[in-house]
Amino acid sequence: MLNRRPRRQMNQMNVVPYIDVMLVLLVIFMVTAPMFTPGVIDVPSVSEAPAIDVRPLEVTVDAAGKIELIDGEQKSRVDSLDDLASQLKERVGAEQRPVAISADANLKYAEVVRIADRLHQAGVKRVALTVKQTSKQ
C-alpha cells in the first residue's frame, strides 16, 4: 500500500456559482427594467380651486443684452440692473408676484444668471425662466 497523506479539509467556500447566479440576475434586471413604464400619479382632486389671477412680471433680454420689463400690456425699457431692481421692488409688492425671465437663446447663460441673482438680491423670491417647448416628431 501506498503511504497516502490524509486529505485536508478546505476551509474556504466556493463562491463562483453565486457570482454566476448574480450576473445572470443582473442581466435579467437590466433587460427588463426599461420595459416598465412609470405609473401615473393619481393626485387628489377638489371640488373648487381658487383661480390664480396674478400674472407674472416678465423680464425680457434680447441677444444684444437689452433688458425690458413687461407688466401685462405695459412695457418699459430698463437701462441697468439696479434700475430693474428698483422697478421690480415697486411692482412685486407684498403679494410677491412671480417674475419670469425670457432670454434670447443666443445670450450667454452667465448674463441670465446675473439678472436672476440681482433679482434675488432685490428681494424677489419667485423667479422663473421661460422656455419654448419643442414639438416631438
N, CA, C and O atoms as CSV, one atom per row, in Angstrom:
chain,resi,resn,atom,element,x,y,z
A,1,MET,N,N,0.818,-1.159,0.000
A,1,MET,CA,C,0.000,0.000,0.000
A,1,MET,C,C,0.874,1.238,0.000
A,1,MET,O,O,1.971,1.316,0.554
A,2,LEU,N,N,0.276,2.184,-0.673
A,2,LEU,CA,C,0.971,3.454,-0.746
A,2,LEU,C,C,0.720,4.237,0.524
A,2,LEU,O,O,-0.341,4.172,1.146
A,3,ASN,N,N,1.696,4.938,0.852
A,3,ASN,CA,C,1.564,5.785,2.033
A,3,ASN,C,C,0.935,7.112,1.603
A,3,ASN,O,O,1.614,8.007,1.100
A,4,ARG,N,N,-0.339,7.210,1.807
A,4,ARG,CA,C,-1.043,8.432,1.427
A,4,ARG,C,C,-1.200,9.339,2.633
A,4,ARG,O,O,-1.428,8.920,3.768
A,5,ARG,N,N,-1.064,10.587,2.306
A,5,ARG,CA,C,-1.278,11.557,3.375
A,5,ARG,C,C,-2.768,11.797,3.534
A,5,ARG,O,O,-3.514,11.773,2.555
A,6,PRO,N,N,-3.187,12.021,4.721
A,6,PRO,CA,C,-4.625,12.279,4.901
A,6,PRO,C,C,-5.022,13.588,4.204
A,6,PRO,O,O,-4.272,14.564,4.190
A,7,ARG,N,N,-6.178,13.568,3.651
A,7,ARG,CA,C,-6.673,14.721,2.893
A,7,ARG,C,C,-7.124,15.812,3.861
A,7,ARG,O,O,-7.877,15.551,4.799
A,8,ARG,N,N,-6.653,17.040,3.619
A,8,ARG,CA,C,-7.027,18.157,4.488
A,8,ARG,C,C,-8.357,18.745,4.043
A,8,ARG,O,O,-8.667,18.791,2.852
A,9,GLN,N,N,-9.101,19.175,4.977
A,9,GLN,CA,C,-10.367,19.812,4.644
A,9,GLN,C,C,-10.108,21.246,4.199
A,9,GLN,O,O,-9.227,21.933,4.717
A,10,MET,N,N,-10.919,21.681,3.207
A,10,MET,CA,C,-10.819,23.076,2.767
A,10,MET,C,C,-11.693,23.924,3.664
A,10,MET,O,O,-12.850,23.590,3.919
A,11,ASN,N,N,-11.143,25.007,4.134
A,11,ASN,CA,C,-11.889,25.919,4.999
A,11,ASN,C,C,-12.464,27.097,4.221
A,11,ASN,O,O,-12.937,28.055,4.832
A,12,GLN,N,N,-12.438,27.055,2.923
A,12,GLN,CA,C,-12.930,28.151,2.102
A,12,GLN,C,C,-14.208,27.738,1.393
A,12,GLN,O,O,-14.438,26.568,1.088
A,13,MET,N,N,-15.027,28.750,1.146
A,13,MET,CA,C,-16.273,28.492,0.457
A,13,MET,C,C,-16.101,28.840,-1.019
A,13,MET,O,O,-15.490,29.858,-1.344
A,14,ASN,N,N,-16.612,28.037,-1.883
A,14,ASN,CA,C,-16.530,28.285,-3.318
A,14,ASN,C,C,-17.667,29.238,-3.704
A,14,ASN,O,O,-18.837,28.860,-3.656
A,15,VAL,N,N,-17.320,30.478,-4.088
A,15,VAL,CA,C,-18.326,31.487,-4.393
A,15,VAL,C,C,-18.568,31.662,-5.894
A,15,VAL,O,O,-19.390,32.493,-6.280
A,16,VAL,N,N,-17.901,30.929,-6.722
A,16,VAL,CA,C,-18.052,31.066,-8.171
A,16,VAL,C,C,-19.485,30.814,-8.618
A,16,VAL,O,O,-19.985,31.587,-9.436
A,17,PRO,N,N,-20.181,29.784,-8.136
A,17,PRO,CA,C,-21.584,29.609,-8.569
A,17,PRO,C,C,-22.481,30.775,-8.159
A,17,PRO,O,O,-23.409,31.126,-8.887
A,18,TYR,N,N,-22.214,31.373,-7.009
A,18,TYR,CA,C,-23.019,32.511,-6.560
A,18,TYR,C,C,-22.782,33.726,-7.447
A,18,TYR,O,O,-23.716,34.471,-7.743
A,19,ILE,N,N,-21.547,33.927,-7.868
A,19,ILE,CA,C,-21.236,35.034,-8.766
A,19,ILE,C,C,-21.925,34.830,-10.108
A,19,ILE,O,O,-22.435,35.788,-10.688
A,20,ASP,N,N,-21.949,33.615,-10.604
A,20,ASP,CA,C,-22.633,33.326,-11.868
A,20,ASP,C,C,-24.125,33.633,-11.772
A,20,ASP,O,O,-24.705,34.229,-12.679
A,21,VAL,N,N,-24.731,33.225,-10.676
A,21,VAL,CA,C,-26.162,33.473,-10.487
A,21,VAL,C,C,-26.421,34.978,-10.406
A,21,VAL,O,O,-27.389,35.459,-10.996
A,22,MET,N,N,-25.597,35.721,-9.705
A,22,MET,CA,C,-25.792,37.166,-9.571
A,22,MET,C,C,-25.631,37.871,-10.925
A,22,MET,O,O,-26.368,38.813,-11.216
A,23,LEU,N,N,-24.700,37.438,-11.736
A,23,LEU,CA,C,-24.525,38.050,-13.054
A,23,LEU,C,C,-25.725,37.784,-13.955
A,23,LEU,O,O,-26.140,38.658,-14.716
A,24,VAL,N,N,-26.278,36.583,-13.871
A,24,VAL,CA,C,-27.483,36.267,-14.652
A,24,VAL,C,C,-28.648,37.141,-14.199
A,24,VAL,O,O,-29.391,37.664,-15.031
A,25,LEU,N,N,-28.813,37.302,-12.885
A,25,LEU,CA,C,-29.884,38.159,-12.368
A,25,LEU,C,C,-29.676,39.618,-12.781
A,25,LEU,O,O,-30.639,40.316,-13.102
A,26,LEU,N,N,-28.444,40.072,-12.772
A,26,LEU,CA,C,-28.149,41.438,-13.182
A,26,LEU,C,C,-28.534,41.666,-14.638
A,26,LEU,O,O,-29.125,42.693,-14.971
A,27,VAL,N,N,-28.207,40.725,-15.495
A,27,VAL,CA,C,-28.568,40.849,-16.907
A,27,VAL,C,C,-30.084,40.851,-17.072
A,27,VAL,O,O,-30.620,41.628,-17.862
A,28,ILE,N,N,-30.768,39.999,-16.345
A,28,ILE,CA,C,-32.232,39.956,-16.436
A,28,ILE,C,C,-32.841,41.289,-16.023
A,28,ILE,O,O,-33.735,41.795,-16.702
A,29,PHE,N,N,-32.372,41.863,-14.924
A,29,PHE,CA,C,-32.916,43.146,-14.479
A,29,PHE,C,C,-32.559,44.277,-15.436
A,29,PHE,O,O,-33.369,45.182,-15.643
A,30,MET,N,N,-31.381,44.246,-16.017
A,30,MET,CA,C,-31.001,45.289,-16.964
A,30,MET,C,C,-31.834,45.230,-18.236
A,30,MET,O,O,-32.096,46.260,-18.857
A,31,VAL,N,N,-32.246,44.041,-18.623
A,31,VAL,CA,C,-33.065,43.900,-19.832
A,31,VAL,C,C,-34.517,44.269,-19.552
A,31,VAL,O,O,-35.158,44.912,-20.384
A,32,THR,N,N,-35.037,43.880,-18.413
A,32,THR,CA,C,-36.455,44.105,-18.139
A,32,THR,C,C,-36.767,45.480,-17.563
A,32,THR,O,O,-37.907,45.927,-17.681
A,33,ALA,N,N,-35.825,46.164,-16.955
A,33,ALA,CA,C,-36.102,47.458,-16.329
A,33,ALA,C,C,-36.605,48.509,-17.315
A,33,ALA,O,O,-37.560,49.210,-16.981
A,34,PRO,N,N,-36.028,48.666,-18.504
A,34,PRO,CA,C,-36.562,49.679,-19.427
A,34,PRO,C,C,-37.946,49.362,-19.961
A,34,PRO,O,O,-38.602,50.247,-20.511
A,35,MET,N,N,-38.406,48.144,-19.819
A,35,MET,CA,C,-39.726,47.776,-20.345
A,35,MET,C,C,-40.866,48.298,-19.479
A,35,MET,O,O,-41.991,48.443,-19.957
A,36,PHE,N,N,-40.586,48.578,-18.221
A,36,PHE,CA,C,-41.630,49.055,-17.323
A,36,PHE,C,C,-41.829,50.546,-17.512
A,36,PHE,O,O,-40.866,51.313,-17.509
A,37,THR,N,N,-43.078,50.957,-17.675
A,37,THR,CA,C,-43.387,52.380,-17.756
A,37,THR,C,C,-43.742,52.874,-16.366
A,37,THR,O,O,-44.369,52.155,-15.588
A,38,PRO,N,N,-43.342,54.103,-16.051
A,38,PRO,CA,C,-43.678,54.613,-14.725
A,38,PRO,C,C,-45.182,54.767,-14.584
A,38,PRO,O,O,-45.875,55.095,-15.547
A,39,GLY,N,N,-45.672,54.535,-13.409
A,39,GLY,CA,C,-47.107,54.615,-13.166
A,39,GLY,C,C,-47.608,56.045,-13.182
A,39,GLY,O,O,-46.845,56.984,-12.957
A,40,VAL,N,N,-48.864,56.201,-13.444
A,40,VAL,CA,C,-49.497,57.509,-13.439
A,40,VAL,C,C,-49.830,57.868,-11.995
A,40,VAL,O,O,-50.390,57.064,-11.251
A,41,ILE,N,N,-49.477,59.076,-11.622
A,41,ILE,CA,C,-49.745,59.527,-10.260
A,41,ILE,C,C,-51.166,60.050,-10.201
A,41,ILE,O,O,-51.542,60.938,-10.967
A,42,ASP,N,N,-51.935,59.510,-9.312
A,42,ASP,CA,C,-53.317,59.932,-9.138
A,42,ASP,C,C,-53.343,60.971,-8.021
A,42,ASP,O,O,-53.329,60.624,-6.841
A,43,VAL,N,N,-53.381,62.256,-8.403
A,43,VAL,CA,C,-53.370,63.319,-7.405
A,43,VAL,C,C,-54.778,63.549,-6.873
A,43,VAL,O,O,-55.758,63.303,-7.577
A,44,PRO,N,N,-54.881,64.015,-5.645
A,44,PRO,CA,C,-56.201,64.285,-5.086
A,44,PRO,C,C,-56.892,65.418,-5.841
A,44,PRO,O,O,-56.232,66.318,-6.360
A,45,SER,N,N,-58.204,65.370,-5.898
A,45,SER,CA,C,-58.946,66.425,-6.580
A,45,SER,C,C,-59.836,67.143,-5.583
A,45,SER,O,O,-60.232,66.588,-4.557
A,46,VAL,N,N,-60.137,68.377,-5.907
A,46,VAL,CA,C,-61.011,69.192,-5.057
A,46,VAL,C,C,-62.186,69.660,-5.903
A,46,VAL,O,O,-62.112,69.693,-7.131
A,47,SER,N,N,-63.267,70.019,-5.228
A,47,SER,CA,C,-64.432,70.456,-5.976
A,47,SER,C,C,-64.222,71.827,-6.600
A,47,SER,O,O,-64.666,72.070,-7.723
A,48,GLU,N,N,-63.550,72.726,-5.886
A,48,GLU,CA,C,-63.287,74.050,-6.415
A,48,GLU,C,C,-61.899,74.478,-6.017
A,48,GLU,O,O,-61.491,74.309,-4.868
A,49,ALA,N,N,-61.186,75.023,-6.952
A,49,ALA,CA,C,-59.843,75.535,-6.673
A,49,ALA,C,C,-59.859,77.042,-6.884
A,49,ALA,O,O,-60.526,77.536,-7.794
A,50,PRO,N,N,-59.139,77.767,-6.058
A,50,PRO,CA,C,-59.120,79.219,-6.248
A,50,PRO,C,C,-58.388,79.577,-7.544
A,50,PRO,O,O,-57.339,79.016,-7.863
A,51,ALA,N,N,-58.959,80.506,-8.264
A,51,ALA,CA,C,-58.350,80.932,-9.524
A,51,ALA,C,C,-57.157,81.834,-9.236
A,51,ALA,O,O,-57.210,82.705,-8.366
A,52,ILE,N,N,-56.103,81.612,-9.969
A,52,ILE,CA,C,-54.915,82.450,-9.818
A,52,ILE,C,C,-55.019,83.555,-10.851
A,52,ILE,O,O,-54.914,83.313,-12.053
A,53,ASP,N,N,-55.226,84.772,-10.366
A,53,ASP,CA,C,-55.390,85.880,-11.289
A,53,ASP,C,C,-54.187,86.816,-11.272
A,53,ASP,O,O,-54.273,87.950,-11.745
A,54,VAL,N,N,-53.071,86.347,-10.732
A,54,VAL,CA,C,-51.864,87.157,-10.707
A,54,VAL,C,C,-51.017,86.787,-11.914
A,54,VAL,O,O,-50.538,85.659,-12.025
A,55,ARG,N,N,-50.837,87.733,-12.806
A,55,ARG,CA,C,-49.986,87.495,-13.972
A,55,ARG,C,C,-48.549,87.828,-13.592
A,55,ARG,O,O,-48.303,88.832,-12.924
A,56,PRO,N,N,-47.613,87.009,-14.004
A,56,PRO,CA,C,-46.220,87.293,-13.640
A,56,PRO,C,C,-45.670,88.493,-14.405
A,56,PRO,O,O,-46.087,88.785,-15.526
A,57,LEU,N,N,-44.740,89.165,-13.781
A,57,LEU,CA,C,-43.979,90.203,-14.470
A,57,LEU,C,C,-42.973,89.490,-15.366
A,57,LEU,O,O,-42.444,88.443,-14.993
A,58,GLU,N,N,-42.710,90.043,-16.532
A,58,GLU,CA,C,-41.791,89.380,-17.451
A,58,GLU,C,C,-40.608,90.297,-17.739
A,58,GLU,O,O,-40.776,91.457,-18.117
A,59,VAL,N,N,-39.423,89.759,-17.553
A,59,VAL,CA,C,-38.185,90.459,-17.885
A,59,VAL,C,C,-37.654,89.806,-19.149
A,59,VAL,O,O,-37.304,88.626,-19.144
A,60,THR,N,N,-37.593,90.582,-20.243
A,60,THR,CA,C,-37.089,90.034,-21.494
A,60,THR,C,C,-35.704,90.603,-21.766
A,60,THR,O,O,-35.441,91.783,-21.535
A,61,VAL,N,N,-34.829,89.742,-22.260
A,61,VAL,CA,C,-33.465,90.140,-22.599
A,61,VAL,C,C,-33.211,89.682,-24.029
A,61,VAL,O,O,-33.329,88.495,-24.333
A,62,ASP,N,N,-32.860,90.625,-24.912
A,62,ASP,CA,C,-32.607,90.245,-26.301
A,62,ASP,C,C,-31.157,89.812,-26.480
A,62,ASP,O,O,-30.390,89.773,-25.518
A,63,ALA,N,N,-30.790,89.488,-27.710
A,63,ALA,CA,C,-29.449,88.954,-27.988
A,63,ALA,C,C,-28.354,89.975,-27.701
A,63,ALA,O,O,-27.218,89.602,-27.405
A,64,ALA,N,N,-28.687,91.260,-27.786
A,64,ALA,CA,C,-27.694,92.310,-27.515
A,64,ALA,C,C,-27.551,92.591,-26.024
A,64,ALA,O,O,-26.642,93.313,-25.616
A,65,GLY,N,N,-28.442,92.028,-25.206
A,65,GLY,CA,C,-28.370,92.231,-23.763
A,65,GLY,C,C,-29.253,93.357,-23.258
A,65,GLY,O,O,-29.157,93.735,-22.090
A,66,LYS,N,N,-30.120,93.906,-24.120
A,66,LYS,CA,C,-31.033,94.981,-23.699
A,66,LYS,C,C,-32.191,94.382,-22.915
A,66,LYS,O,O,-32.790,93.388,-23.328
A,67,ILE,N,N,-32.497,94.997,-21.784
A,67,ILE,CA,C,-33.496,94.466,-20.852
A,67,ILE,C,C,-34.777,95.282,-20.968
A,67,ILE,O,O,-34.740,96.507,-21.085
A,68,GLU,N,N,-35.909,94.585,-20.933
A,68,GLU,CA,C,-37.218,95.222,-20.991
A,68,GLU,C,C,-38.115,94.559,-19.947
A,68,GLU,O,O,-38.082,93.340,-19.781
A,69,LEU,N,N,-38.918,95.363,-19.243
A,69,LEU,CA,C,-39.832,94.857,-18.224
A,69,LEU,C,C,-41.249,94.963,-18.763
A,69,LEU,O,O,-41.685,96.035,-19.184
A,70,ILE,N,N,-41.969,93.835,-18.747
A,70,ILE,CA,C,-43.338,93.803,-19.269
A,70,ILE,C,C,-44.281,93.459,-18.121
A,70,ILE,O,O,-44.145,92.424,-17.468
A,71,ASP,N,N,-45.250,94.364,-17.889
A,71,ASP,CA,C,-46.268,94.159,-16.858
A,71,ASP,C,C,-47.622,94.212,-17.544
A,71,ASP,O,O,-48.204,95.285,-17.707
A,72,GLY,N,N,-48.123,93.039,-17.948
A,72,GLY,CA,C,-49.371,92.989,-18.696
A,72,GLY,C,C,-49.161,93.567,-20.083
A,72,GLY,O,O,-48.425,93.001,-20.891
A,73,GLU,N,N,-49.808,94.700,-20.365
A,73,GLU,CA,C,-49.667,95.370,-21.665
A,73,GLU,C,C,-48.643,96.493,-21.599
A,73,GLU,O,O,-48.290,97.068,-22.629
A,74,GLN,N,N,-48.173,96.807,-20.427
A,74,GLN,CA,C,-47.240,97.924,-20.252
A,74,GLN,C,C,-45.797,97.447,-20.368
A,74,GLN,O,O,-45.371,96.541,-19.652
A,75,LYS,N,N,-45.047,98.072,-21.284
A,75,LYS,CA,C,-43.640,97.736,-21.476
A,75,LYS,C,C,-42.799,98.933,-21.062
A,75,LYS,O,O,-43.143,100.083,-21.338
A,76,SER,N,N,-41.691,98.640,-20.395
A,76,SER,CA,C,-40.774,99.721,-20.031
A,76,SER,C,C,-39.341,99.265,-20.245
A,76,SER,O,O,-38.974,98.143,-19.895
A,77,ARG,N,N,-38.547,100.138,-20.816
A,77,ARG,CA,C,-37.134,99.867,-21.087
A,77,ARG,C,C,-36.351,100.041,-19.797
A,77,ARG,O,O,-36.613,100.962,-19.023
A,78,VAL,N,N,-35.404,99.167,-19.569
A,78,VAL,CA,C,-34.581,99.215,-18.369
A,78,VAL,C,C,-33.143,99.458,-18.799
A,78,VAL,O,O,-32.621,98.767,-19.674
A,79,ASP,N,N,-32.499,100.458,-18.167
A,79,ASP,CA,C,-31.135,100.813,-18.559
A,79,ASP,C,C,-30.075,99.991,-17.840
A,79,ASP,O,O,-29.041,99.669,-18.425
A,80,SER,N,N,-30.319,99.644,-16.572
A,80,SER,CA,C,-29.320,98.890,-15.800
A,80,SER,C,C,-30.030,97.887,-14.891
A,80,SER,O,O,-31.251,97.915,-14.739
A,81,LEU,N,N,-29.242,97.012,-14.300
A,81,LEU,CA,C,-29.819,96.032,-13.374
A,81,LEU,C,C,-30.331,96.702,-12.108
A,81,LEU,O,O,-31.313,96.244,-11.523
A,82,ASP,N,N,-29.684,97.779,-11.677
A,82,ASP,CA,C,-30.168,98.498,-10.494
A,82,ASP,C,C,-31.517,99.147,-10.773
A,82,ASP,O,O,-32.395,99.164,-9.910
A,83,ASP,N,N,-31.679,99.680,-11.979
A,83,ASP,CA,C,-32.962,100.250,-12.380
A,83,ASP,C,C,-34.035,99.166,-12.421
A,83,ASP,O,O,-35.170,99.393,-12.003
A,84,LEU,N,N,-33.674,97.996,-12.924
A,84,LEU,CA,C,-34.606,96.862,-12.952
A,84,LEU,C,C,-35.015,96.468,-11.538
A,84,LEU,O,O,-36.191,96.217,-11.273
A,85,ALA,N,N,-34.041,96.414,-10.631
A,85,ALA,CA,C,-34.337,96.034,-9.247
A,85,ALA,C,C,-35.268,97.032,-8.588
A,85,ALA,O,O,-36.180,96.633,-7.864
A,86,SER,N,N,-35.064,98.314,-8.819
A,86,SER,CA,C,-35.932,99.324,-8.189
A,86,SER,C,C,-37.344,99.269,-8.762
A,86,SER,O,O,-38.316,99.420,-8.022
A,87,GLN,N,N,-37.470,99.053,-10.083
A,87,GLN,CA,C,-38.809,98.944,-10.675
A,87,GLN,C,C,-39.541,97.703,-10.170
A,87,GLN,O,O,-40.748,97.745,-9.935
A,88,LEU,N,N,-38.813,96.601,-10.005
A,88,LEU,CA,C,-39.454,95.382,-9.537
A,88,LEU,C,C,-39.858,95.475,-8.069
A,88,LEU,O,O,-40.872,94.898,-7.674
A,89,LYS,N,N,-39.083,96.191,-7.254
A,89,LYS,CA,C,-39.462,96.361,-5.852
A,89,LYS,C,C,-40.810,97.047,-5.738
A,89,LYS,O,O,-41.614,96.719,-4.865
A,90,GLU,N,N,-41.053,98.016,-6.638
A,90,GLU,CA,C,-42.327,98.727,-6.627
A,90,GLU,C,C,-43.475,97.836,-7.086
A,90,GLU,O,O,-44.565,97.883,-6.515
A,91,ARG,N,N,-43.235,97.025,-8.116
A,91,ARG,CA,C,-44.323,96.264,-8.738
A,91,ARG,C,C,-44.594,94.916,-8.090
A,91,ARG,O,O,-45.733,94.449,-8.119
A,92,VAL,N,N,-43.590,94.278,-7.510
A,92,VAL,CA,C,-43.790,92.956,-6.917
A,92,VAL,C,C,-44.650,93.074,-5.684
A,92,VAL,O,O,-45.620,92.332,-5.532
A,93,GLY,N,N,-44.315,93.988,-4.807
A,93,GLY,CA,C,-45.136,94.265,-3.633
A,93,GLY,C,C,-45.143,93.137,-2.625
A,93,GLY,O,O,-44.326,92.218,-2.684
A,94,ALA,N,N,-46.084,93.227,-1.697
A,94,ALA,CA,C,-46.169,92.273,-0.589
A,94,ALA,C,C,-46.701,90.921,-1.035
A,94,ALA,O,O,-46.403,89.907,-0.403
A,95,GLU,N,N,-47.490,90.882,-2.122
A,95,GLU,CA,C,-48.064,89.601,-2.545
A,95,GLU,C,C,-47.046,88.721,-3.264
A,95,GLU,O,O,-47.334,87.572,-3.601
A,96,GLN,N,N,-45.860,89.267,-3.495
A,96,GLN,CA,C,-44.777,88.505,-4.140
A,96,GLN,C,C,-45.208,87.953,-5.498
A,96,GLN,O,O,-45.278,86.740,-5.697
A,97,ARG,N,N,-45.493,88.858,-6.419
A,97,ARG,CA,C,-45.810,88.435,-7.791
A,97,ARG,C,C,-44.612,87.708,-8.377
A,97,ARG,O,O,-43.473,88.109,-8.136
A,98,PRO,N,N,-44.843,86.658,-9.135
A,98,PRO,CA,C,-43.721,85.948,-9.763
A,98,PRO,C,C,-43.122,86.776,-10.898
A,98,PRO,O,O,-43.802,87.582,-11.532
A,99,VAL,N,N,-41.849,86.556,-11.130
A,99,VAL,CA,C,-41.129,87.233,-12.207
A,99,VAL,C,C,-40.566,86.153,-13.126
A,99,VAL,O,O,-39.888,85.233,-12.669
A,100,ALA,N,N,-40.850,86.266,-14.426
A,100,ALA,CA,C,-40.356,85.304,-15.415
A,100,ALA,C,C,-39.305,85.983,-16.281
A,100,ALA,O,O,-39.531,87.079,-16.795
A,101,ILE,N,N,-38.170,85.343,-16.441
A,101,ILE,CA,C,-37.104,85.871,-17.289
A,101,ILE,C,C,-37.156,85.152,-18.629
A,101,ILE,O,O,-37.042,83.928,-18.694
A,102,SER,N,N,-37.332,85.936,-19.709
A,102,SER,CA,C,-37.326,85.402,-21.070
A,102,SER,C,C,-36.087,85.946,-21.756
A,102,SER,O,O,-35.990,87.145,-22.019
A,103,ALA,N,N,-35.140,85.064,-22.046
A,103,ALA,CA,C,-33.889,85.497,-22.656
A,103,ALA,C,C,-33.733,84.884,-24.039
A,103,ALA,O,O,-34.247,83.800,-24.313
A,104,ASP,N,N,-33.023,85.586,-24.900
A,104,ASP,CA,C,-32.725,85.083,-26.233
A,104,ASP,C,C,-31.870,83.824,-26.116
A,104,ASP,O,O,-31.049,83.707,-25.206
A,105,ALA,N,N,-32.062,82.892,-27.031
A,105,ALA,CA,C,-31.335,81.619,-26.978
A,105,ALA,C,C,-29.838,81.803,-27.191
A,105,ALA,O,O,-29.046,80.976,-26.739
A,106,ASN,N,N,-29.442,82.868,-27.868
A,106,ASN,CA,C,-28.028,83.095,-28.142
A,106,ASN,C,C,-27.333,83.917,-27.063
A,106,ASN,O,O,-26.130,84.164,-27.148
A,107,LEU,N,N,-28.077,84.337,-26.059
A,107,LEU,CA,C,-27.495,85.110,-24.963
A,107,LEU,C,C,-26.693,84.187,-24.060
A,107,LEU,O,O,-27.065,83.031,-23.859
A,108,LYS,N,N,-25.597,84.693,-23.518
A,108,LYS,CA,C,-24.766,83.885,-22.633
A,108,LYS,C,C,-25.536,83.556,-21.352
A,108,LYS,O,O,-26.257,84.388,-20.800
A,109,TYR,N,N,-25.358,82.336,-20.909
A,109,TYR,CA,C,-26.048,81.864,-19.703
A,109,TYR,C,C,-25.637,82.686,-18.485
A,109,TYR,O,O,-26.444,82.894,-17.579
A,110,ALA,N,N,-24.399,83.150,-18.456
A,110,ALA,CA,C,-23.902,83.938,-17.328
A,110,ALA,C,C,-24.697,85.230,-17.179
A,110,ALA,O,O,-24.904,85.698,-16.059
A,111,GLU,N,N,-25.144,85.811,-18.283
A,111,GLU,CA,C,-25.935,87.044,-18.228
A,111,GLU,C,C,-27.296,86.787,-17.578
A,111,GLU,O,O,-27.773,87.592,-16.779
A,112,VAL,N,N,-27.905,85.670,-17.925
A,112,VAL,CA,C,-29.207,85.322,-17.342
A,112,VAL,C,C,-29.056,85.060,-15.841
A,112,VAL,O,O,-29.899,85.481,-15.049
A,113,VAL,N,N,-27.998,84.375,-15.456
A,113,VAL,CA,C,-27.763,84.096,-14.037
A,113,VAL,C,C,-27.502,85.394,-13.281
A,113,VAL,O,O,-27.933,85.551,-12.139
A,114,ARG,N,N,-26.788,86.330,-13.928
A,114,ARG,CA,C,-26.501,87.619,-13.275
A,114,ARG,C,C,-27.799,88.383,-13.021
A,114,ARG,O,O,-27.958,89.001,-11.968
A,115,ILE,N,N,-28.729,88.346,-13.981
A,115,ILE,CA,C,-30.020,89.021,-13.805
A,115,ILE,C,C,-30.824,88.352,-12.699
A,115,ILE,O,O,-31.402,89.032,-11.850
A,116,ALA,N,N,-30.864,87.017,-12.705
A,116,ALA,CA,C,-31.615,86.292,-11.669
A,116,ALA,C,C,-31.017,86.554,-10.291
A,116,ALA,O,O,-31.757,86.678,-9.315
A,117,ASP,N,N,-29.701,86.640,-10.195
A,117,ASP,CA,C,-29.046,86.920,-8.918
A,117,ASP,C,C,-29.378,88.322,-8.433
A,117,ASP,O,O,-29.604,88.531,-7.241
A,118,ARG,N,N,-29.409,89.285,-9.348
A,118,ARG,CA,C,-29.746,90.669,-8.957
A,118,ARG,C,C,-31.196,90.756,-8.505
A,118,ARG,O,O,-31.509,91.508,-7.582
A,119,LEU,N,N,-32.082,90.005,-9.135
A,119,LEU,CA,C,-33.486,89.982,-8.697
A,119,LEU,C,C,-33.602,89.385,-7.299
A,119,LEU,O,O,-34.378,89.863,-6.473
A,120,HIS,N,N,-32.830,88.346,-7.045
A,120,HIS,CA,C,-32.846,87.721,-5.719
A,120,HIS,C,C,-32.325,88.692,-4.661
A,120,HIS,O,O,-32.859,88.751,-3.554
A,121,GLN,N,N,-31.286,89.451,-4.999
A,121,GLN,CA,C,-30.755,90.445,-4.062
A,121,GLN,C,C,-31.759,91.550,-3.798
A,121,GLN,O,O,-31.765,92.141,-2.718
A,122,ALA,N,N,-32.612,91.834,-4.780
A,122,ALA,CA,C,-33.623,92.876,-4.623
A,122,ALA,C,C,-34.813,92.405,-3.803
A,122,ALA,O,O,-35.700,93.200,-3.495
A,123,GLY,N,N,-34.848,91.121,-3.442
A,123,GLY,CA,C,-35.929,90.614,-2.606
A,123,GLY,C,C,-37.014,89.871,-3.347
A,123,GLY,O,O,-38.034,89.521,-2.753
A,124,VAL,N,N,-36.825,89.619,-4.633
A,124,VAL,CA,C,-37.812,88.868,-5.414
A,124,VAL,C,C,-37.594,87.390,-5.127
A,124,VAL,O,O,-36.526,86.847,-5.410
A,125,LYS,N,N,-38.598,86.748,-4.568
A,125,LYS,CA,C,-38.464,85.350,-4.155
A,125,LYS,C,C,-38.863,84.364,-5.238
A,125,LYS,O,O,-38.344,83.249,-5.281
A,126,ARG,N,N,-39.775,84.758,-6.110
A,126,ARG,CA,C,-40.311,83.830,-7.115
A,126,ARG,C,C,-39.819,84.234,-8.502
A,126,ARG,O,O,-40.414,85.087,-9.161
A,127,VAL,N,N,-38.721,83.608,-8.936
A,127,VAL,CA,C,-38.134,83.884,-10.241
A,127,VAL,C,C,-38.172,82.596,-11.058
A,127,VAL,O,O,-37.805,81.529,-10.566
A,128,ALA,N,N,-38.619,82.703,-12.309
A,128,ALA,CA,C,-38.691,81.538,-13.191
A,128,ALA,C,C,-38.054,81.884,-14.526
A,128,ALA,O,O,-37.924,83.056,-14.878
A,129,LEU,N,N,-37.658,80.858,-15.265
A,129,LEU,CA,C,-37.118,81.035,-16.609
A,129,LEU,C,C,-38.151,80.555,-17.618
A,129,LEU,O,O,-38.733,79.483,-17.454
A,130,THR,N,N,-38.378,81.345,-18.659
A,130,THR,CA,C,-39.327,80.988,-19.691
A,130,THR,C,C,-38.615,80.191,-20.773
A,130,THR,O,O,-37.532,80.569,-21.219
A,131,VAL,N,N,-39.221,79.091,-21.194
A,131,VAL,CA,C,-38.654,78.274,-22.257
A,131,VAL,C,C,-39.706,78.032,-23.316
A,131,VAL,O,O,-40.904,78.170,-23.067
A,132,LYS,N,N,-39.248,77.672,-24.490
A,132,LYS,CA,C,-40.159,77.335,-25.576
A,132,LYS,C,C,-40.161,75.817,-25.708
A,132,LYS,O,O,-39.099,75.199,-25.793
A,133,GLN,N,N,-41.337,75.218,-25.726
A,133,GLN,CA,C,-41.454,73.771,-25.815
A,133,GLN,C,C,-41.320,73.345,-27.266
A,133,GLN,O,O,-41.984,73.887,-28.150
A,134,THR,N,N,-40.453,72.367,-27.500
A,134,THR,CA,C,-40.294,71.852,-28.854
A,134,THR,C,C,-41.278,70.717,-29.076
A,134,THR,O,O,-41.609,69.975,-28.150
A,135,SER,N,N,-41.736,70.590,-30.296
A,135,SER,CA,C,-42.684,69.521,-30.592
A,135,SER,C,C,-41.916,68.257,-30.963
A,135,SER,O,O,-40.897,68.316,-31.650
A,136,LYS,N,N,-42.420,67.112,-30.499
A,136,LYS,CA,C,-41.802,65.828,-30.817
A,136,LYS,C,C,-42.364,65.339,-32.138
A,136,LYS,O,O,-43.578,65.341,-32.344
A,137,GLN,N,N,-41.491,64.926,-33.021
A,137,GLN,CA,C,-41.928,64.468,-34.339
A,137,GLN,C,C,-41.620,63.028,-34.517
A,137,GLN,O,O,-41.915,62.459,-35.568
